[in-house]
Structures are given as structure tokens and as C-alpha cells.
């Protein structure tokens, strides 16, 4: 007899996500992904000045504010044909790289590691053995026996005082959790250390963006960071080198802690390198532009079909027609008026809610398609594209992760294992390590260019008459993000945001093709239908981010949501 499990809401994400799975014989037979909150920013933007769009679109999400700002100004600049100064490119690049470093660390350690790490098991660990394990993986100076003892004592005090915080409702002791106590202790230690280093990365965003979340320094045509090396109130060498020091510290943590942690944990769950592949069509876009026109990049983009790296077709510029012409969205199973499949410029956003019906409409998320195909987006897509193009930094860290995991698992692992739940975690760590180098590179490019006397940050422009259409993309932490704008006589006539979690969390389309979340769950094991940890593992591996405000407890600690198991 099959069992229907509804997990609503999925926690440790941004937004309201419901996942339904049908389990038969201990495995997922079918699945449905449902976004449970209406957005509506697109409607708010109609009739407004396009220069203001980036301020509004940052409110699409409480986490991904910076990325929407970047995509939005790029969309308007694309529509109006504006070329921005190279300093503005470098400043934007440092912001998005630092934001991604922060985001990737938070995702692994604070949002998804608890699917794999049994916190209570760490209380049984031998700190000396945990320290020895950490020191065997990297030269990180904070893996000492004293550090491990301090973390174990702190964890014991949490338990004794009943103050477990976010650790309170974990699936501790679940049969799918099998890390040794020493590995769990090492992971908890790094969980706590990551709180400090993600802050350092986010501080760089705040220095350049004036604040975070919701940066304030962008403008259509460039940035608002006045550069004057002799003025304490502007961007000067003191601030530039302060950011360099912060990024150096973050790079050390990412390369010496995050990367080996993912490799070690992945090697100890080898069966999960075979679960969660789902959609193996991949889409990424190029980013970190190296010129003013957006034709040269430090991160590659492109598409891969059916997991075959030989099918790579690259996306090469901010105006690439291959990307521009092939993005569509379907609302066949989404709560909007109609049954259409349209290009973003031609869409309308007219909500029409009905009850959840897996055969009809069941989500506020639309179903994006590229050349009619569902596409997985995210770090895995970019890493595979980077590997296929021979990107030296991506390849270096990908080989490092695979070699480390191979040594621990005592079996040779190839890039093919990346098409999996754990492969997405590995790819995110690889991308994070890549960005830890590129953030420093682009900061140095900015320093060098300012040192030559170039302080230009903005290109003046005026609105042309008539209609203009533009699109702007950014390879955000969760994958390909694009904004699409139609401007008529200086006002926004239509605006659509096709976001990474729309690509991944979208429902079936008019052809019945599942979205990446849905496809990735099929075939996964479920050891305990009352505690569907395996569902969380695969969904969390995408780093879901649907919209604002998930709350599962009130101030008294009372449960406000539950998992429903229906037989």
C-alpha cells in the first residue's frame, strides 16, 4: 500500500514550500512541489520609473536581496543600451561574490548540514580523535583538541540547560544518520565557526553596498560609490584593504574547512551519490564581467542536456540571443489565470487561486523551460559548465573534492557522481572556493584601476522614446536569475523575474514534465514515513528560497506546523 506524505512547510529555507510525496515499498514513487505564497512584485512595478525597479525587486526575497538588485539594473541597462564604467563592474562583482560566499556558507552549515550531522551524537565524541580527523583533512588552525573540547562542553551545556535552539526539533537518532561521533563533533565545531566567517563575507557587502540586506549603492548606469583616495567618507584605500583582509580570512575558511567538510561527509554517505539526480539538463549564465560591455567573464555559462558535458552550448554575453530567445514559463499547473506557455516579455501575472489539485493546479510557482526543457539551475550547473569548458579554478577544486572523497571512501569517484543530492552540496562548495579566489581577484582589479587614476563610476544616459525590451541575468547563489523588462516612454509596461527557485521548484508543465525538485525525489528511499528526513536532504540540497517568512514556532515554543502522513 502506498503512503502519501505532505511536508508543509519545508523549514530551514526562505519562503513557504510544500512537498508531497507518494511512497511505495520504502521509496518515493511520485512527488509534487508547491510554492505556497503569492509574490506580486511584478504587478507593483507596472507604471513606475525603471530606475527604481532595483529598489523594489530587492524585496522579492528577504535573503536574496543583492542578486535581484544586480539583475534588475542589468535588465534596464540592457533595454537602454547602457555601457557602465569598469570600476562599476568590479564593485558589483565584489559585492555579488562576497554575497555568494556568505550565502553558500550559511546554506551548508546552518540550513542543510543538520540533515546529515547528528548533533546529539557529538556528545559521545572523543575530542582528541575529532581533532586528529580535522588536522588530517586540512591545516585549519582551529581544529585543535582544545577547540573540540570547548565545543563539546558548550554543546553539553546547551543540552543540560534545555536551550537547544534550532537543534531542538532535529531528527536525531534517525536510521539514515550514520556519521561517527567524532565527525559530528567536528561538524558542530565548524557550524559555530561558520557563523563568524559568513559575517565577515557579508561585511564586505555592507561596506560597498552601504547596508545589507537591501544594498543602496546601485544605479542604472553604474554605482554610487564615490572614489576619492584622500577622503574618509568615500571609497578609499583603507576601505579597499579592509575588504581584502576580510576576504583573505573568508577564503581560508572556505578552502580549509568548508571544502574538506563536504568531501568528508559526502564520502561517508556514498549511497547518496546515487540519489536525487532528477533533471540532468543544466542551465547557468556567465558572470563576473571583465569588460564594460559584458562580453568577457570570469565565470562561464551555458547549457548541458541529459547530463552529457559534450552537449555544452555556451552563453557568451549579456545580449546573447541563445538565452534571450529560449526562456519561457508555463502556468499549466500554477495558480494563474490561463493555461499559457509564454516568453517573459509576453507574460501577464493574474493570480487565480484554486485548491491544491496535483492533477490540475497546485502551486504559485510557474514552470520555466529552456527550449521546452526543464532545467536544473544552481552551483551544480555552473560547476559542470566550468568543468566542460576547462575553467582552471573550477577544475582545480572539483578535482580536489573528488580526490579527497575518493581517498576517504576508498573508491575512485568521477564527475558523474555530481548528478546527485550530495553532488549539489559538493558543487556549491566548489563554487564557493572558486569565488573565494575570484572575489580577491576582482577587488585587486579595482584597486589597480583606481591606482591608475580612473575614478569613473557612472555613465550618464537619457530615456529614448517608444518601447524598449531588455533582460538582465546573474548567476546567483541558487543559480540562474533573470529579470525581463518592457519599457514604454520611460515607464515600466511589463516586468517579470524568472528566479532560480522557480526553475528548480516549479510544477509540471503542459507536457507533464516534472520540475527539478519533483524529479529529484522520485526513487529516493524513505526509512521512516513519520520522519521523512530523506525528503529534506534532497530538497535542501537545492538551497530552496521561495519568498519571505517561514515561522514554525511562536514565542512560547508551540508548534504551528506539522508533517502529515496519509495512508
VEXDREN-573636 format. One record per residue (C-alpha): y, z, x. Coordinates in Angstrom, 2 decimals, padded with zeros to 5 digits, m for minus. Example, Ala and Ser with C-alpha at 12.3 -4.5 7.8 and 13.67 -1.06 7.14 Angstrom:
<atoms>
+---------+---------+---------+
!      py !      pz !      px !
+---------+---------+---------+
! m004.50 !  007.80 !  012.30 !
! m001.06 !  007.14 !  013.67 !
+---------+---------+---------+
</atoms>
This chain:
<atoms>
+---------+---------+---------+
!      py !      pz !      px !
+---------+---------+---------+
!  000.00 !  000.00 !  000.00 !
!  003.42 ! m000.93 !  001.32 !
!  006.25 !  001.59 !  001.62 !
!  009.94 !  000.86 !  001.12 !
!  012.24 !  002.89 !  003.38 !
!  016.01 !  002.99 !  002.90 !
!  018.11 !  004.42 !  005.72 !
!  021.58 !  004.89 !  004.28 !
!  023.81 !  005.35 !  006.16 !
!  022.75 !  004.47 !  009.67 !
!  024.54 !  007.12 !  011.72 !
!  025.89 !  007.15 !  015.28 !
!  027.71 !  003.89 !  014.55 !
!  031.17 !  002.92 !  013.36 !
!  031.08 !  001.94 !  009.70 !
!  028.76 !  002.02 !  006.69 !
!  025.43 !  000.30 !  007.28 !
!  022.32 !  000.47 !  005.10 !
!  018.95 ! m000.75 !  006.34 !
!  015.96 ! m001.30 !  004.07 !
!  012.51 ! m001.99 !  005.49 !
!  009.16 ! m002.64 !  003.86 !
!  006.37 ! m001.03 !  005.88 !
!  002.75 ! m002.08 !  005.60 !
! m000.05 ! m000.90 !  007.90 !
!  002.37 !  001.05 !  010.11 !
!  004.60 ! m001.96 !  010.82 !
!  007.75 ! m003.45 !  009.32 !
!  006.84 ! m006.37 !  007.10 !
!  010.30 ! m007.21 !  005.73 !
!  013.88 ! m005.96 !  006.13 !
!  017.39 ! m006.14 !  004.70 !
!  020.71 ! m005.32 !  006.38 !
!  023.59 ! m004.30 !  004.12 !
!  027.20 ! m003.59 !  005.08 !
!  028.38 ! m001.04 !  002.55 !
!  032.16 ! m001.17 !  002.85 !
!  034.68 ! m003.85 !  001.92 !
!  037.22 ! m004.82 !  004.59 !
!  040.06 ! m006.89 !  003.10 !
!  042.41 ! m007.13 !  006.11 !
!  042.36 ! m010.93 !  005.78 !
!  043.99 ! m010.70 !  002.35 !
!  046.62 ! m008.25 !  003.59 !
!  047.70 ! m010.74 !  006.28 !
!  048.46 ! m013.63 !  003.93 !
!  052.16 ! m014.48 !  003.86 !
!  053.01 ! m012.39 !  006.94 !
!  054.58 ! m013.42 !  010.23 !
!  051.77 ! m014.47 !  012.65 !
!  053.44 ! m012.45 !  015.41 !
!  052.47 ! m009.30 !  013.52 !
!  048.82 ! m010.20 !  012.93 !
!  047.51 ! m008.46 !  016.05 !
!  049.02 ! m005.14 !  014.94 !
!  047.21 ! m005.34 !  011.59 !
!  043.91 ! m006.66 !  012.89 !
!  043.51 ! m003.72 !  015.26 !
!  042.92 ! m001.71 !  012.07 !
!  039.81 ! m003.72 !  011.28 !
!  037.93 ! m001.01 !  013.13 !
!  038.51 !  002.49 !  014.46 !
!  036.69 !  001.71 !  017.72 !
!  037.22 ! m001.98 !  018.48 !
!  041.00 ! m002.00 !  018.17 !
!  041.85 ! m003.61 !  021.51 !
!  039.45 ! m006.52 !  021.09 !
!  040.93 ! m007.57 !  017.74 !
!  044.43 ! m007.46 !  019.21 !
!  043.36 ! m009.80 !  022.04 !
!  041.53 ! m012.23 !  019.74 !
!  044.47 ! m012.28 !  017.33 !
!  047.20 ! m013.15 !  019.84 !
!  044.91 ! m015.77 !  021.36 !
!  044.40 ! m017.32 !  017.90 !
!  048.14 ! m017.64 !  017.24 !
!  048.80 ! m018.92 !  020.78 !
!  046.03 ! m021.47 !  020.29 !
!  047.58 ! m022.65 !  017.00 !
!  051.06 ! m022.98 !  018.51 !
!  050.01 ! m024.35 !  021.91 !
!  051.50 ! m021.46 !  023.92 !
!  050.56 ! m021.06 !  027.58 !
!  051.04 ! m017.49 !  028.83 !
!  052.00 ! m016.36 !  032.37 !
!  049.21 ! m015.48 !  034.80 !
!  050.38 ! m011.84 !  035.01 !
!  049.86 ! m011.55 !  031.26 !
!  046.33 ! m012.93 !  031.62 !
!  045.49 ! m010.43 !  034.37 !
!  046.94 ! m007.49 !  032.43 !
!  044.98 ! m008.46 !  029.33 !
!  041.85 ! m008.94 !  031.44 !
!  042.09 ! m005.47 !  032.97 !
!  042.59 ! m003.95 !  029.51 !
!  039.56 ! m005.66 !  027.96 !
!  037.36 ! m004.96 !  030.98 !
!  038.30 ! m001.27 !  031.03 !
!  037.81 ! m001.04 !  027.27 !
!  034.34 ! m002.57 !  027.60 !
!  033.40 ! m000.15 !  030.41 !
!  034.37 !  002.76 !  028.17 !
!  032.57 !  001.26 !  025.18 !
!  029.29 !  000.46 !  026.95 !
!  029.01 !  003.95 !  028.47 !
!  029.69 !  005.61 !  025.13 !
!  027.18 !  003.40 !  023.38 !
!  024.27 !  004.10 !  025.69 !
!  024.76 !  007.78 !  026.40 !
!  026.40 !  009.09 !  023.26 !
!  025.25 !  006.77 !  020.48 !
!  021.78 !  005.48 !  021.33 !
!  020.17 !  007.45 !  024.19 !
!  019.19 !  010.18 !  021.72 !
!  016.74 !  007.68 !  020.17 !
!  014.77 !  007.85 !  023.43 !
!  015.65 !  011.21 !  025.00 !
!  014.17 !  014.41 !  023.55 !
!  016.93 !  016.92 !  024.23 !
!  014.80 !  019.97 !  023.40 !
!  012.10 !  018.84 !  025.84 !
!  014.66 !  019.15 !  028.66 !
!  014.38 !  022.94 !  028.31 !
!  010.86 !  022.69 !  029.79 !
!  012.02 !  020.70 !  032.84 !
!  011.85 !  021.74 !  036.49 !
!  015.43 !  021.18 !  037.78 !
!  014.16 !  020.51 !  041.31 !
!  011.88 !  017.70 !  040.09 !
!  014.65 !  016.27 !  037.90 !
!  016.97 !  016.27 !  040.91 !
!  014.37 !  014.59 !  043.10 !
!  013.86 !  011.87 !  040.49 !
!  017.60 !  011.21 !  040.24 !
!  018.01 !  011.08 !  044.02 !
!  015.12 !  008.62 !  044.27 !
!  016.97 !  006.22 !  041.96 !
!  020.46 !  006.23 !  043.49 !
!  022.83 !  008.05 !  045.89 !
!  024.82 !  009.57 !  043.00 !
!  026.16 !  012.89 !  044.36 !
!  025.86 !  014.76 !  041.03 !
!  022.06 !  014.69 !  040.80 !
!  021.61 !  017.88 !  042.83 !
!  019.25 !  020.70 !  041.92 !
!  022.28 !  022.90 !  041.27 !
!  023.66 !  020.35 !  038.79 !
!  020.33 !  020.17 !  036.96 !
!  020.05 !  023.95 !  036.80 !
!  023.57 !  024.20 !  035.37 !
!  022.81 !  021.60 !  032.68 !
!  019.56 !  023.33 !  031.72 !
!  021.38 !  026.67 !  031.42 !
!  024.13 !  025.06 !  029.32 !
!  021.56 !  023.46 !  027.02 !
!  019.70 !  026.77 !  026.67 !
!  022.96 !  028.47 !  025.69 !
!  023.55 !  025.81 !  023.01 !
!  020.12 !  026.47 !  021.55 !
!  020.44 !  030.26 !  021.73 !
!  023.81 !  030.16 !  020.02 !
!  022.76 !  027.67 !  017.34 !
!  025.55 !  025.33 !  018.46 !
!  023.64 !  022.08 !  018.98 !
!  026.45 !  019.96 !  017.53 !
!  025.39 !  016.31 !  017.38 !
!  021.99 !  017.30 !  018.76 !
!  021.27 !  019.22 !  015.52 !
!  019.50 !  016.53 !  013.48 !
!  017.64 !  014.57 !  016.15 !
!  014.02 !  013.58 !  015.66 !
!  012.92 !  016.00 !  018.39 !
!  009.18 !  016.07 !  018.92 !
!  008.75 !  012.67 !  017.24 !
!  005.49 !  010.99 !  018.35 !
!  007.44 !  007.95 !  019.58 !
!  009.35 !  010.09 !  022.10 !
!  007.39 !  010.44 !  025.33 !
!  009.71 !  010.91 !  028.30 !
!  008.69 !  013.71 !  030.70 !
!  010.89 !  016.86 !  030.51 !
!  012.47 !  016.09 !  033.90 !
!  013.61 !  012.66 !  032.77 !
!  015.03 !  014.20 !  029.61 !
!  016.94 !  016.78 !  031.66 !
!  018.34 !  014.10 !  033.98 !
!  019.42 !  012.05 !  030.94 !
!  021.13 !  015.04 !  029.31 !
!  022.99 !  015.72 !  032.59 !
!  024.20 !  012.13 !  032.68 !
!  025.09 !  012.28 !  028.98 !
!  027.53 !  015.10 !  029.80 !
!  028.86 !  013.37 !  032.93 !
!  029.43 !  010.14 !  030.98 !
!  031.94 !  011.99 !  028.78 !
!  034.20 !  012.27 !  031.82 !
!  033.79 !  008.74 !  033.14 !
!  034.26 !  006.94 !  029.83 !
!  037.56 !  008.83 !  029.59 !
!  038.63 !  007.51 !  033.00 !
!  037.99 !  003.93 !  031.85 !
!  039.90 !  004.48 !  028.63 !
!  042.81 !  005.97 !  030.58 !
!  043.29 !  002.56 !  032.22 !
!  043.55 !  001.00 !  028.75 !
!  046.17 !  003.59 !  027.81 !
!  048.23 !  003.07 !  030.99 !
!  048.57 ! m000.66 !  030.32 !
!  048.45 ! m000.56 !  026.53 !
!  050.85 !  002.41 !  026.11 !
!  048.22 !  004.15 !  023.99 !
!  044.64 !  003.79 !  022.82 !
!  043.23 !  003.20 !  020.29 !
!  045.65 !  000.60 !  018.92 !
!  047.37 ! m000.66 !  022.06 !
!  051.06 ! m001.53 !  021.82 !
!  051.74 ! m003.87 !  024.75 !
!  050.71 ! m007.30 !  023.44 !
!  052.90 ! m010.10 !  022.18 !
!  052.22 ! m013.66 !  021.12 !
!  053.20 ! m015.39 !  024.35 !
!  052.24 ! m012.67 !  026.81 !
!  052.59 ! m008.91 !  027.18 !
!  055.36 ! m006.31 !  027.01 !
!  054.57 ! m004.62 !  030.34 !
!  057.83 ! m004.92 !  032.25 !
!  057.09 ! m005.18 !  036.00 !
!  059.54 ! m003.57 !  038.43 !
!  058.16 ! m002.02 !  041.60 !
!  061.28 !  000.13 !  042.02 !
!  061.33 !  001.62 !  038.52 !
!  059.20 !  004.60 !  037.47 !
!  059.40 !  003.58 !  033.79 !
!  057.78 !  000.16 !  034.32 !
!  054.54 ! m001.17 !  035.77 !
!  054.83 ! m000.37 !  039.47 !
!  052.57 !  000.06 !  042.49 !
!  051.99 !  003.75 !  041.78 !
!  050.52 !  002.93 !  038.36 !
!  048.59 ! m000.05 !  039.70 !
!  046.89 !  002.02 !  042.38 !
!  046.31 !  004.90 !  039.98 !
!  044.28 !  002.45 !  037.87 !
!  042.42 !  001.27 !  040.97 !
!  041.35 !  004.84 !  041.74 !
!  040.14 !  005.33 !  038.16 !
!  038.21 !  002.05 !  038.13 !
!  036.60 !  002.86 !  041.50 !
!  035.25 !  006.12 !  040.05 !
!  034.01 !  004.38 !  036.92 !
!  032.30 !  001.65 !  038.97 !
!  030.43 !  004.26 !  040.98 !
!  029.13 !  005.93 !  037.82 !
!  028.11 !  002.66 !  036.19 !
!  026.33 !  001.30 !  039.26 !
!  024.71 !  004.55 !  040.44 !
!  023.94 !  006.26 !  037.12 !
!  024.06 !  004.01 !  034.05 !
!  022.22 !  001.07 !  035.58 !
!  019.30 !  003.05 !  037.08 !
!  019.04 !  005.26 !  033.96 !
!  018.50 !  002.25 !  031.73 !
!  015.96 !  000.77 !  034.15 !
!  014.05 !  004.07 !  034.41 !
!  013.97 !  004.81 !  030.68 !
!  013.01 !  001.23 !  029.90 !
!  010.12 !  001.34 !  032.36 !
!  008.77 !  004.46 !  030.67 !
!  008.72 !  002.75 !  027.25 !
!  007.10 ! m000.58 !  028.27 !
!  005.80 ! m001.30 !  024.76 !
!  009.42 ! m001.56 !  023.56 !
!  009.91 ! m004.58 !  025.79 !
!  007.78 ! m006.35 !  023.20 !
!  009.54 ! m005.15 !  020.04 !
!  012.81 ! m006.16 !  018.46 !
!  013.28 ! m009.72 !  019.74 !
!  014.10 ! m011.26 !  016.36 !
!  016.59 ! m014.12 !  016.54 !
!  016.45 ! m015.68 !  020.02 !
!  019.31 ! m018.12 !  019.52 !
!  022.22 ! m016.75 !  021.55 !
!  025.99 ! m017.27 !  021.48 !
!  028.61 ! m015.99 !  023.92 !
!  032.11 ! m017.16 !  024.78 !
!  033.81 ! m017.31 !  028.19 !
!  036.30 ! m014.60 !  029.07 !
!  038.49 ! m013.07 !  031.77 !
!  040.58 ! m016.26 !  032.21 !
!  041.69 ! m017.09 !  035.74 !
!  044.44 ! m019.56 !  034.82 !
!  047.28 ! m019.79 !  032.34 !
!  045.61 ! m022.47 !  030.20 !
!  042.30 ! m020.69 !  029.56 !
!  040.12 ! m023.31 !  031.28 !
!  038.68 ! m021.22 !  034.15 !
!  036.88 ! m017.91 !  033.59 !
!  035.11 ! m015.11 !  035.43 !
!  032.56 ! m014.69 !  032.63 !
!  030.67 ! m017.74 !  031.30 !
!  029.99 ! m018.63 !  027.69 !
!  027.64 ! m020.92 !  025.82 !
!  024.67 ! m021.21 !  023.51 !
!  020.93 ! m020.87 !  024.10 !
!  018.38 ! m021.94 !  021.48 !
!  014.94 ! m020.39 !  020.91 !
!  015.25 ! m018.20 !  023.99 !
!  014.95 ! m021.22 !  026.29 !
!  017.52 ! m020.97 !  029.10 !
!  017.14 ! m024.71 !  029.73 !
!  018.87 ! m025.38 !  026.38 !
!  022.13 ! m023.84 !  027.64 !
!  025.22 ! m025.64 !  026.41 !
!  028.38 ! m024.14 !  027.87 !
!  031.66 ! m023.32 !  026.14 !
!  034.34 ! m024.03 !  028.72 !
!  037.85 ! m023.41 !  027.38 !
!  039.99 ! m021.66 !  024.78 !
!  040.19 ! m025.02 !  022.99 !
!  036.53 ! m026.02 !  023.26 !
!  035.66 ! m028.31 !  020.30 !
!  031.97 ! m027.33 !  020.51 !
!  032.89 ! m023.80 !  019.46 !
!  035.75 ! m024.79 !  017.15 !
!  033.71 ! m027.22 !  015.05 !
!  030.41 ! m025.40 !  014.64 !
!  031.15 ! m021.90 !  013.29 !
!  030.53 ! m021.41 !  009.56 !
!  029.94 ! m018.45 !  007.26 !
!  027.63 ! m018.23 !  004.24 !
!  028.10 ! m015.90 !  001.27 !
!  024.82 ! m016.77 ! m000.46 !
!  023.73 ! m013.12 ! m000.24 !
!  027.12 ! m011.45 !  000.23 !
!  029.33 ! m009.78 ! m002.39 !
!  031.96 ! m012.50 ! m002.62 !
!  032.76 ! m014.98 ! m005.36 !
!  030.75 ! m018.18 ! m005.00 !
!  027.75 ! m019.46 ! m003.06 !
!  029.51 ! m021.43 ! m000.36 !
!  028.95 ! m022.05 !  003.34 !
!  032.32 ! m022.85 !  004.94 !
!  034.24 ! m023.13 !  008.19 !
!  036.51 ! m020.06 !  008.68 !
!  039.71 ! m022.09 !  008.24 !
!  038.49 ! m023.16 !  004.80 !
!  037.23 ! m019.79 !  003.58 !
!  038.67 ! m017.55 !  000.93 !
!  037.99 ! m013.82 !  000.67 !
!  037.43 ! m012.99 ! m003.01 !
!  035.28 ! m009.86 ! m003.44 !
!  032.77 ! m009.71 ! m006.31 !
!  030.51 ! m006.68 ! m006.16 !
!  027.13 ! m006.54 ! m007.91 !
!  024.29 ! m004.09 ! m007.49 !
!  022.07 ! m004.26 ! m004.40 !
!  019.54 ! m007.01 ! m005.01 !
!  017.53 ! m008.16 ! m001.99 !
!  016.74 ! m011.46 ! m003.70 !
!  020.36 ! m012.17 ! m004.56 !
!  023.46 ! m010.41 ! m003.18 !
!  023.20 ! m007.22 ! m001.18 !
!  025.93 ! m006.90 !  001.48 !
!  029.68 ! m007.04 !  002.11 !
!  028.88 ! m008.76 !  005.42 !
!  028.95 ! m012.55 !  005.42 !
!  026.32 ! m014.58 !  007.30 !
!  027.84 ! m016.54 !  010.23 !
!  025.98 ! m019.55 !  011.56 !
!  026.46 ! m021.86 !  014.55 !
!  025.27 ! m025.42 !  013.95 !
!  023.46 ! m023.92 !  010.95 !
!  021.52 ! m021.41 !  013.05 !
!  021.66 ! m017.61 !  013.01 !
!  022.79 ! m016.50 !  016.46 !
!  022.40 ! m013.20 !  018.26 !
!  025.59 ! m012.15 !  019.99 !
!  026.27 ! m009.31 !  022.42 !
!  025.67 ! m008.41 !  026.06 !
!  022.18 ! m009.92 !  025.97 !
!  023.62 ! m013.31 !  025.00 !
!  026.20 ! m013.18 !  027.78 !
!  023.73 ! m011.97 !  030.41 !
!  021.26 ! m014.75 !  029.53 !
!  024.05 ! m017.33 !  029.68 !
!  025.18 ! m015.83 !  033.00 !
!  021.62 ! m015.91 !  034.33 !
!  021.19 ! m019.52 !  033.21 !
!  024.43 ! m020.58 !  034.94 !
!  023.57 ! m018.68 !  038.11 !
!  026.52 ! m016.29 !  037.83 !
!  026.15 ! m014.32 !  041.09 !
!  027.18 ! m010.87 !  039.83 !
!  025.18 ! m011.09 !  036.60 !
!  022.14 ! m012.30 !  038.51 !
!  022.50 ! m009.55 !  041.12 !
!  022.49 ! m006.74 !  038.58 !
!  019.88 ! m008.36 !  036.34 !
!  017.51 ! m008.63 !  039.29 !
!  018.30 ! m005.04 !  040.29 !
!  017.43 ! m003.70 !  036.82 !
!  014.24 ! m005.75 !  036.59 !
!  013.14 ! m004.79 !  040.10 !
!  013.81 ! m001.08 !  039.53 !
!  011.96 ! m001.11 !  036.21 !
!  009.11 ! m003.10 !  037.76 !
!  008.70 ! m000.53 !  040.54 !
!  008.59 !  002.37 !  038.08 !
!  006.29 !  000.61 !  035.60 !
!  004.14 ! m000.82 !  038.41 !
!  004.18 ! m004.26 !  036.82 !
!  006.32 ! m007.33 !  037.54 !
!  009.00 ! m007.79 !  034.87 !
!  010.81 ! m011.11 !  034.38 !
!  013.95 ! m012.01 !  032.40 !
!  011.65 ! m012.84 !  029.45 !
!  011.36 ! m009.11 !  028.65 !
!  015.07 ! m009.03 !  027.86 !
!  014.33 ! m010.58 !  024.43 !
!  013.65 ! m007.12 !  023.02 !
!  015.07 ! m003.81 !  021.83 !
!  015.16 ! m002.40 !  025.36 !
!  016.29 ! m005.75 !  026.73 !
!  019.54 ! m005.37 !  024.81 !
!  020.11 ! m001.98 !  026.46 !
!  019.33 ! m003.46 !  029.88 !
!  021.71 ! m006.36 !  029.28 !
!  024.50 ! m004.01 !  028.25 !
!  024.07 ! m002.05 !  031.48 !
!  024.03 ! m005.31 !  033.47 !
!  027.22 ! m006.47 !  031.76 !
!  028.83 ! m003.07 !  032.34 !
!  028.03 ! m003.21 !  036.06 !
!  029.35 ! m006.77 !  036.22 !
!  032.59 ! m005.70 !  034.57 !
!  032.90 ! m002.72 !  036.91 !
!  033.36 ! m005.27 !  039.72 !
!  035.46 ! m007.75 !  037.76 !
!  037.88 ! m005.11 !  036.46 !
!  038.73 ! m004.23 !  040.05 !
!  038.95 ! m007.91 !  040.98 !
!  041.46 ! m008.72 !  038.23 !
!  043.52 ! m005.63 !  038.98 !
!  043.70 ! m006.79 !  042.60 !
!  044.67 ! m010.30 !  041.47 !
!  047.54 ! m008.74 !  039.52 !
!  048.61 ! m006.58 !  042.48 !
!  048.54 ! m009.58 !  044.81 !
!  050.50 ! m011.79 !  042.43 !
!  053.17 ! m009.14 !  041.81 !
!  053.34 ! m008.60 !  045.57 !
!  054.39 ! m012.25 !  045.91 !
!  057.40 ! m011.55 !  043.72 !
!  056.08 ! m013.01 !  040.43 !
!  057.03 ! m010.63 !  037.60 !
!  056.85 ! m013.07 !  034.64 !
!  055.04 ! m011.60 !  031.61 !
!  056.15 ! m013.71 !  028.61 !
!  056.60 ! m017.34 !  027.59 !
!  059.43 ! m017.94 !  025.05 !
!  058.47 ! m020.12 !  022.07 !
!  059.59 ! m021.16 !  018.57 !
!  057.74 ! m021.95 !  015.34 !
!  057.21 ! m025.65 !  014.60 !
!  057.48 ! m026.88 !  011.02 !
!  054.45 ! m027.70 !  008.92 !
!  050.87 ! m026.46 !  009.30 !
!  049.07 ! m025.34 !  012.45 !
!  045.49 ! m024.15 !  012.80 !
!  044.21 ! m022.02 !  015.64 !
!  041.33 ! m019.90 !  016.79 !
!  041.08 ! m017.24 !  019.43 !
!  037.92 ! m015.77 !  020.87 !
!  036.99 ! m012.85 !  023.07 !
!  033.62 ! m011.66 !  024.40 !
!  033.94 ! m008.14 !  023.03 !
!  031.57 ! m005.27 !  023.93 !
!  029.39 ! m006.15 !  020.94 !
!  029.59 ! m009.89 !  021.51 !
!  031.44 ! m012.98 !  020.36 !
!  034.56 ! m012.19 !  018.35 !
!  036.76 ! m014.92 !  016.93 !
!  039.89 ! m014.95 !  014.79 !
!  040.92 ! m018.02 !  012.81 !
!  044.44 ! m018.60 !  011.52 !
!  046.17 ! m021.20 !  009.36 !
!  049.98 ! m021.10 !  009.70 !
!  052.33 ! m022.89 !  007.30 !
!  056.05 ! m022.93 !  008.03 !
!  055.87 ! m019.79 !  010.13 !
!  053.74 ! m017.73 !  007.72 !
!  050.02 ! m016.95 !  007.62 !
!  048.34 ! m019.05 !  004.91 !
!  044.76 ! m018.00 !  005.77 !
!  043.20 ! m015.61 !  008.25 !
!  039.53 ! m014.90 !  008.96 !
!  037.86 ! m012.67 !  011.53 !
!  034.26 ! m013.52 !  012.45 !
!  033.21 ! m010.39 !  014.30 !
!  030.16 ! m009.56 !  016.45 !
!  028.54 ! m007.26 !  013.91 !
!  028.97 ! m009.97 !  011.28 !
!  026.88 ! m012.30 !  013.44 !
!  024.23 ! m009.62 !  014.00 !
!  024.32 ! m007.58 !  010.77 !
!  024.73 ! m010.48 !  008.37 !
!  022.30 ! m011.00 !  005.49 !
!  020.16 ! m014.04 !  004.79 !
!  021.92 ! m017.36 !  004.31 !
!  021.39 ! m020.02 !  001.64 !
!  018.29 ! m021.21 !  003.52 !
!  016.78 ! m017.72 !  003.56 !
!  017.23 ! m017.36 !  007.33 !
!  017.42 ! m013.68 !  008.27 !
!  020.26 ! m012.30 !  010.35 !
!  019.52 ! m010.77 !  013.79 !
!  019.23 ! m007.14 !  012.60 !
!  016.83 ! m008.17 !  009.86 !
!  014.70 ! m010.43 !  012.05 !
!  014.53 ! m007.91 !  014.90 !
!  012.99 ! m005.22 !  012.70 !
!  010.06 ! m007.29 !  011.49 !
!  006.88 ! m006.33 !  013.36 !
!  008.25 ! m003.05 !  014.70 !
!  005.93 ! m000.03 !  014.48 !
!  006.77 !  002.95 !  012.24 !
!  004.89 !  006.10 !  013.27 !
!  006.33 !  008.37 !  010.56 !
!  007.90 !  006.87 !  007.42 !
!  009.76 !  010.15 !  006.78 !
!  011.40 !  009.88 !  010.22 !
!  011.96 !  006.15 !  010.88 !
!  013.10 !  006.57 !  014.47 !
!  011.91 !  003.11 !  015.39 !
!  014.34 !  001.54 !  012.88 !
!  017.20 !  003.38 !  014.55 !
!  016.06 !  002.32 !  018.02 !
!  016.24 ! m001.38 !  017.26 !
!  019.38 ! m001.30 !  015.11 !
!  021.21 !  000.91 !  017.61 !
!  020.28 ! m001.48 !  020.44 !
!  022.80 ! m003.94 !  018.95 !
!  025.55 ! m001.27 !  019.04 !
!  026.49 ! m001.70 !  015.35 !
!  030.18 ! m001.44 !  014.50 !
!  030.89 ! m002.42 !  010.90 !
!  034.16 ! m000.70 !  009.94 !
!  035.69 !  002.78 !  009.84 !
!  034.49 !  006.26 !  008.96 !
!  030.91 !  007.44 !  008.86 !
!  030.63 !  011.08 !  007.81 !
!  027.23 !  012.72 !  007.31 !
!  028.20 !  016.40 !  007.27 !
!  031.01 !  018.29 !  005.62 !
!  032.91 !  021.08 !  007.39 !
!  030.27 !  023.59 !  006.30 !
!  027.47 !  021.51 !  007.83 !
!  025.97 !  020.50 !  004.49 !
!  024.04 !  017.25 !  004.28 !
!  025.83 !  014.48 !  002.43 !
!  023.35 !  011.66 !  003.03 !
!  019.62 !  011.29 !  003.32 !
!  016.80 !  008.91 !  004.13 !
!  014.99 !  007.72 !  001.03 !
!  011.32 !  006.79 !  001.28 !
!  009.97 !  004.95 ! m001.74 !
!  006.28 !  004.12 ! m002.24 !
+---------+---------+---------+
</atoms>
